[in-house]
Amino acid sequence: MPSALKTSPSLTVRHLMSSVEVARAFRFFETHADAITDEHIRICSIPASPFGERERAEYLSRKFASLGLTEVEVDEEGNCLGLLKGASRSPLMVVSAHLDTVFSPGTDFTVVQKGNKLLAPGIADDGCGLAALIALVQAIQTEQIRSEGSILFVGTVGEEGEGNLRGVRHLFTRGRWASQVDSFLSFDGPGVERITNRALGSRRYRVEITGPGGHSWGDFGLPNPVHALGRAISRLAAYPAPKEPRTTFNAGRIEGGTSVNSIPRKAGMEVDLRSTAETELRRLDAFFRRAMRDAVDEENAKRRAGDPELKLKLDLFGERPSGETPVDSPLVELAIETTRLLGFEPRLDQSSTDSNLPISLGIPAITLGAGGTSGYSHTLDEWYDPRDRDKGLKRGLLVILGTVGLR
Ligand SMILES: [Zn+2]
């Protein structure tokens, strides 16, 4: 990987912290705190439900263009991109935050201010990441900070739930920047200590079992989809999931049947499988698929001669790879040193974020908090407190400049 990191991460950060440009940018974050919060409120007031991020992406692209980024576009998937060109095209770092929220269309995204807190769905996750992107571009441009490598700022779509990382997946696999990115940083949520360098992988399935259905008394003996589903859940529940690497499974939603005295035609469920290790996730996934088939076979084996069979359908509707950016990689070391030099205790963390995708491709990637504090994430009571936001922005700026190089 081409990197501007020629010395140790600690020396790199010290050098950056002694430069006048960085000092000016730091002051910018402190003196523009209110303006940054105003911008935060503006972008979070624009609704952004899963698969409904368009308006917010267009707002961000206008913002990027007005701040002098080049090659600004909303791509085929809906991501908003803008390039800050350095002395050369590489190393190229993607700096991102996600546009989407978990909230359905029709949600009221109005931001309410109460004391020091801002209240709105998505105000922290990932409103503070989007505010960080804009504030970083503003500081870099206003203070005329020139970099060696280039920075591609991206507002991604589809980070949450059923979005299934579609934005970042497009960016790294089909988009026009696909093979050019050397490192990845995403701002997601608040805080200034967390460094997410490990990706929590997951697979999500919709299971559907269908059959002929009939009368509970008159047709007794026909295979029953709910009975088969019961067998399936029982098999899954018996899986010996290891504690280390942490591996989990959950049948989170079940449905099926129409009345107490009918053999149902259909039963189904949604299942979430997770593991911190890709090998364990694959093992659990294979077990799950076999358990579903065996359960349906078992129910079919009991049916009367000549009766129709139950049919099984498995739909993989969510897939997030796991993996990690090693602790001794330049990017993680840089983030650790930066956090320390700013006076905080770095906390390495594992989570499911946009970084999962680049990590799975072997591209160094981390997710950082964007400063400030928050609570009740993913609920309608979500709040964000922007006090000390500047610490998160300073950390972000140092990690970016430490990676692409200050000219
Ligand atoms: Zn998020």
Boltz pocket constraint, residues with backbone or C-beta under 6 A from the ligand:
constraints:
  - pocket:
      binder: B
      contacts: [[A, 98], [A, 125], [A, 126], [A, 159], [A, 188], [A, 189]]
      max_distance: 6.0
